[in-house]
C-alpha cells in the first residue's frame, strides 16, 4: 500500500514538474519576443478624431435587478 501511494505521489509530482517547465518555456519565449520587438509601433493610430471612433456596446451581466 505504501508503494502505491509513493508511486502515485511521484507520478503526480512529475506531471506538475513538466507543467512548470512548459510555463517556464513560455515565459522565456515571451521575454525574448518582447526584447526583439521593443521598437514596433502600435497598430492603433492615436490621431483619429473622436467622431471616427467605432461605436461599442458594453453589456454587464447584472443579477437580481428590480426591473
C-alpha positions in Angstrom: 0.0 0.0 0.0 2.8 2.4 0.9 4.5 1.8 -2.5 1.2 2.6 -4.3 0.9 5.9 -2.5 4.6 6.7 -3.1 4.3 5.8 -6.8 1.2 8.0 -7.2 2.9 10.9 -5.4 6.0 10.6 -7.6 3.8 10.4 -10.8 1.8 13.4 -9.9 4.9 15.4 -8.9 6.4 14.6 -12.3 3.3 15.9 -14.1 3.4 19.1 -12.0 7.2 19.4 -12.8 6.5 19.0 -16.6 3.7 21.6 -16.4 6.1 24.1 -14.6 8.8 23.6 -17.3 6.3 24.3 -20.0 5.2 27.5 -18.3 8.9 28.5 -17.8 9.5 27.9 -21.5 6.5 30.2 -22.4 7.9 32.9 -20.1 11.3 32.8 -21.7 9.7 32.9 -25.2 7.6 36.0 -24.1 10.7 37.8 -22.8 12.6 37.0 -25.9 9.7 38.3 -28.1 9.3 41.4 -26.0 13.1 42.2 -26.2 13.2 41.7 -30.0 10.1 43.8 -30.7 10.6 46.8 -28.5 10.7 49.2 -31.4 7.4 48.2 -33.0 4.7 50.8 -33.1 1.2 50.2 -32.0 -1.2 49.2 -34.9 -3.9 51.5 -33.5 -3.5 55.1 -34.8 -3.7 57.6 -31.9 -4.5 60.6 -34.0 -8.1 59.6 -35.1 -10.7 62.2 -34.2 -13.3 61.2 -31.6 -16.1 61.2 -34.2 -14.5 58.4 -36.2 -14.1 56.0 -33.3 -16.3 52.9 -33.6 -19.4 52.6 -31.6 -19.1 50.0 -28.9 -21.8 48.5 -26.7 -20.8 47.1 -23.3 -23.2 44.8 -21.5 -22.8 43.9 -17.9 -24.4 40.7 -16.5 -26.2 42.0 -13.5 -28.4 39.6 -11.5 -31.3 40.3 -9.1 -32.3 43.5 -10.9 -35.6 45.1 -9.8 -36.5 46.0 -13.4 
